[in-house]
Amino acid sequence: MQLTVGPNQFFWPAQRWAALYTDLASAPVDRVVLGELVCSKRLPFYQDQIPQAIASLTEAGKQVALTSLALVTLKRERKQTADLAATGVEVEINDLTGLSYLPEGTAFSVGPLVNVYNEGTLVWLASRGANRICLPPELPLASVATLAKTGADLGVAIEVWGHGRQPLAISGRCYHARLHGRTKDNCQFACEDDPDGLAVRTLDDQPFLAMNGVQTLSHSYACSVHQIDALRESGVSAIRLSPQSSGFIDLCHLYRQLLDNECDGQHVVDALVKSDENIQLSDGFLTGDRGVDWSGEPSPT
Amino acid sequence: MVMEIVCPAGTPAALRAAVKAGAHTVYCGFNDETNARNFPGLNFDRAEMREGVAFAHTHGAKVLVAINTFPRAGDEVIWHRAVCDAGASGADAIILADPGLLDYAARNHSGLRRHLSVQAAAANADAINFYAESFGIKRVVLPRVLSVSEIAEINAETRVETEVFVFGGLCVMAEGRCSLSSYVTGKSPNMNGICSPASHVEYHETDGVLDARLGGYTIHRIAKDASAPYPTLCKGCFGAGDKSGHLFEDPVSLNAEQLIPQLLKAGVTALKIEGRQRSRSYVVQVVRNFRAAVDALENGKPMPKGMLANLSEGQAMTTGAYKKTWR
């Protein structure tokens, strides 16, 4: 199985952003998707770093793709999305807007924010040129297995959200700006203060969600380590890891060892808990009654 | 007709009431997981749908059938059958969100008019035109993330008719792209047609304080005598940093009645009222008021003012994303 690194969902300073991709060039991952997924206002701050990141990753033998924006409403955002088609780099569409600019027959990949819930949609996307699909995090194992089979028949690689805070919603409204009493147009980039999102707590003070500008994520980190065998047996081709601000390269190594049968899932969990004793893990979308559930030993909440 | 009023009908009785109250069009769904209001006791069986369509047509109204959840892998036939049965019932159009289902309908039922559901979250002219080219959609229900001026820009760039929500519940997240409910309850709008289901709501009273929990998470806390809003996840009360409150959205509902003239100017074809889960009397009152508003507009008379405030169940009203400052 391959390891894919998804686009960084958060707003990091350009230097930190660039450092991630420098480090990933020598990390044991097969594929890296980069670019801006969440908010078009962030892109100008690190856009000039992207060509160098692509060059060093490509030179290191990684497959590289550029993500399209998840929610496209403004003229500027349409242009940003249309421009991706002209880069010559494979595009990972995260909204069908991204597909509208690709000439028919262009190969592309599909990210987790496109609703691929069934064979009909998979077949249609394949007919348009999709060669790889990362399924929405919400899907249970049974759906994953059915879609992996359809994918195999069509030569479309199927990828699953393997690790990281899960994207649960995207909005026209910026919650970081709202929290600071501002509007989206005058956000003053409040989201930059929270490189892994800002914890949203319930009234009982449980950490629950993570706020990331216009995006809302789970507070828990999706963690597929106990489901790897089931995913492999289903024919899933790749596991997606979502960047986080600390320990990410170590995480890539841990998952590589797991996929290579050099350790078991519990070894990865133990290492995660050792580096952050408060970490909350979940794999409920794949295997539980609800997304927040965790199939392993109880984790702190 | 300057603008079409599109009304919800959760039951055959509500359909008949809406038509009699002056609805140009009624939308409804089958009583299963194929539509985004899959609530117990709601919606239409096959015979009821046929009868409902016949009744509407007799009275000069149209019926749209919402088949707007995302078919489950391995079970697409349930959704395919819903498309076939909607066509057989004589419905005027089907409202779909899933690309695979749109493709199926375009190939197998090309004569049945297709509308793009709000659940597809097509939020710009390029995406809308792409759906039109790919699947022949004739109308799009716009996601509730757009301002009136953005809607006008979309209409200038597409021949697809636009339908917008003007009254009722308000999703603050882009529709069809939200799994908050599924994260906490396992039931999702996309897969099950359910958001923040009542089966996962619990109320606990301690010392005169009432907690409302969804999936075990406390998201409302009020004095027990105060009126408790339903604990819809995105309208819950949370803390972040040193602040607390309704961080995503207040418990408000949408009311864009005063924006109707601007929406007309923006090129909008149809005004949609949310609420297939609402009572027949609610639907009648909302339909009458909106019909009066568009009739006034058509006859060059001033818009009636503040007519629906009493229908919001004590909730505050908002014009949502239609005003840019909402963002």
Boltz contact constraints between the chains, C-beta under 6 A:
constraints:
  - contact:
      token1: [A, 71]
      token2: [B, 174]
      max_distance: 6.0
  - contact:
      token1: [A, 72]
      token2: [B, 124]
      max_distance: 6.0
  - contact:
      token1: [A, 73]
      token2: [B, 123]
      max_distance: 6.0
  - contact:
      token1: [A, 73]
      token2: [B, 124]
      max_distance: 6.0
  - contact:
      token1: [A, 78]
      token2: [B, 124]
      max_distance: 6.0
  - contact:
      token1: [A, 78]
      token2: [B, 126]
      max_distance: 6.0
  - contact:
      token1: [A, 96]
      token2: [B, 127]
      max_distance: 6.0
  - contact:
      token1: [A, 97]
      token2: [B, 126]
      max_distance: 6.0
  - contact:
      token1: [A, 97]
      token2: [B, 127]
      max_distance: 6.0
  - contact:
      token1: [A, 100]
      token2: [B, 126]
      max_distance: 6.0
  - contact:
      token1: [A, 100]
      token2: [B, 130]
      max_distance: 6.0
  - contact:
      token1: [A, 115]
      token2: [B, 70]
      max_distance: 6.0
  - contact:
      token1: [A, 117]
      token2: [B, 70]
      max_distance: 6.0
  - contact:
      token1: [A, 118]
      token2: [B, 71]
      max_distance: 6.0
  - contact:
      token1: [A, 118]
      token2: [B, 73]
      max_distance: 6.0
  - contact:
      token1: [A, 118]
      token2: [B, 76]
      max_distance: 6.0
  - contact:
      token1: [A, 118]
      token2: [B, 100]
      max_distance: 6.0
  - contact:
      token1: [A, 120]
      token2: [B, 76]
      max_distance: 6.0
  - contact:
      token1: [A, 120]
      token2: [B, 100]
      max_distance: 6.0
  - contact:
      token1: [A, 120]
      token2: [B, 104]
      max_distance: 6.0
  - contact:
      token1: [A, 121]
      token2: [B, 99]
      max_distance: 6.0
  - contact:
      token1: [A, 121]
      token2: [B, 100]
      max_distance: 6.0
  - contact:
      token1: [A, 124]
      token2: [B, 99]
      max_distance: 6.0
  - contact:
      token1: [A, 124]
      token2: [B, 100]
      max_distance: 6.0
  - contact:
      token1: [A, 124]
      token2: [B, 103]
      max_distance: 6.0
  - contact:
      token1: [A, 138]
      token2: [B, 179]
      max_distance: 6.0
  - contact:
      token1: [A, 138]
      token2: [B, 182]
      max_distance: 6.0
  - contact:
      token1: [A, 143]
      token2: [B, 73]
      max_distance: 6.0
  - contact:
      token1: [A, 146]
      token2: [B, 73]
      max_distance: 6.0
  - contact:
      token1: [A, 146]
      token2: [B, 74]
      max_distance: 6.0
  - contact:
      token1: [A, 147]
      token2: [B, 73]
      max_distance: 6.0
  - contact:
      token1: [A, 168]
      token2: [B, 179]
      max_distance: 6.0
  - contact:
      token1: [A, 168]
      token2: [B, 180]
      max_distance: 6.0
  - contact:
      token1: [A, 168]
      token2: [B, 183]
      max_distance: 6.0
  - contact:
      token1: [A, 169]
      token2: [B, 173]
      max_distance: 6.0
  - contact:
      token1: [A, 169]
      token2: [B, 178]
      max_distance: 6.0
  - contact:
      token1: [A, 169]
      token2: [B, 180]
      max_distance: 6.0
  - contact:
      token1: [A, 170]
      token2: [B, 174]
      max_distance: 6.0
  - contact:
      token1: [A, 170]
      token2: [B, 177]
      max_distance: 6.0
  - contact:
      token1: [A, 171]
      token2: [B, 172]
      max_distance: 6.0
  - contact:
      token1: [A, 171]
      token2: [B, 173]
      max_distance: 6.0
  - contact:
      token1: [A, 172]
      token2: [B, 145]
      max_distance: 6.0
  - contact:
      token1: [A, 172]
      token2: [B, 321]
      max_distance: 6.0
  - contact:
      token1: [A, 172]
      token2: [B, 327]
      max_distance: 6.0
  - contact:
      token1: [A, 173]
      token2: [B, 327]
      max_distance: 6.0
  - contact:
      token1: [A, 179]
      token2: [B, 240]
      max_distance: 6.0
  - contact:
      token1: [A, 179]
      token2: [B, 243]
      max_distance: 6.0
  - contact:
      token1: [A, 183]
      token2: [B, 325]
      max_distance: 6.0
  - contact:
      token1: [A, 183]
      token2: [B, 327]
      max_distance: 6.0
  - contact:
      token1: [A, 184]
      token2: [B, 327]
      max_distance: 6.0
  - contact:
      token1: [A, 198]
      token2: [B, 240]
      max_distance: 6.0
  - contact:
      token1: [A, 200]
      token2: [B, 238]
      max_distance: 6.0
  - contact:
      token1: [A, 200]
      token2: [B, 240]
      max_distance: 6.0
  - contact:
      token1: [A, 201]
      token2: [B, 239]
      max_distance: 6.0
  - contact:
      token1: [A, 202]
      token2: [B, 217]
      max_distance: 6.0
  - contact:
      token1: [A, 202]
      token2: [B, 218]
      max_distance: 6.0
  - contact:
      token1: [A, 203]
      token2: [B, 218]
      max_distance: 6.0
  - contact:
      token1: [A, 203]
      token2: [B, 221]
      max_distance: 6.0
  - contact:
      token1: [A, 203]
      token2: [B, 237]
      max_distance: 6.0
  - contact:
      token1: [A, 204]
      token2: [B, 218]
      max_distance: 6.0
  - contact:
      token1: [A, 211]
      token2: [B, 240]
      max_distance: 6.0
  - contact:
      token1: [A, 218]
      token2: [B, 183]
      max_distance: 6.0
  - contact:
      token1: [A, 289]
      token2: [B, 186]
      max_distance: 6.0
  - contact:
      token1: [A, 290]
      token2: [B, 185]
      max_distance: 6.0
  - contact:
      token1: [A, 290]
      token2: [B, 186]
      max_distance: 6.0
  - contact:
      token1: [A, 291]
      token2: [B, 182]
      max_distance: 6.0
  - contact:
      token1: [A, 291]
      token2: [B, 183]
      max_distance: 6.0
  - contact:
      token1: [A, 292]
      token2: [B, 183]
      max_distance: 6.0
